[in-house]
């Protein structure tokens, strides 16, 4: 039995895809559909489906972020309306994509490819390579070095290296250093695209942490992972989708 998850924040598109898949692959069974990236990540972690059909642009976590958090052997097909550059990145890495609106003929080729893939070991390296090729298509290659944050008549110039973490807060983003908290209007997603991914990692859909200031971690009574940062008294929770980044802790 082959188990599949469909994740899309538009229920009618999820139902349409499931109908086409059921016709092309009668032996396929399905989990409950996921309406956003957080639900998709949770279902994959709990049920370990063989396949995940992930919309790229979803609330909570993008399809790319969900795929990056997969620890098991779940194969991923991105359901996307991205431009040709991104589609080529997937194709060259031997992952598959389905372009919206989904067409039965194209989906049949996807099914055949997946059936061949399930007969062979999962290739995590190729998945990682595809994700790394896609990310530059939607992110700036120029790394951010300074943050400008206004406070009344004063404009603060903050070195990015000194930032402990960024956290989305309603209409603002909190910039936390060891000395102070500043507010800026730049969204978390835009910051993530400009920061060095070797040091700034997402630990929650609203939080980016600077690993330079990581002091340690612990798990609470419910097994939730919490991070401690030098210069900050409060611990930061790590959501399930990002726990794999700290497996050695």
Buried (B, 14 or more C-beta within 10 A) or exposed (E): EBBBBBBBBEEEBBEBBBEBBBEBBEEBEBBEBBBBBBBBBBBBBEEBBBBBBBBBBBEBBBBBBBBBBBEEEBBBBBBBEBEEEBBBBBEEBEBBBBEBEBEEEEBBEBBEBBEEBBEEEBBEEEBEBBBEBBBEBBBEEEEBEEBEBEEEEEEBEBEBEBBBBBBBEEEBBBBBBEEEEBBBEBBBBBBBBBBEBEBBBBBBBBBBBBBBBBEEBEEEEEEBBBBBBEEBEEBBEBBBBBBEBBEEE
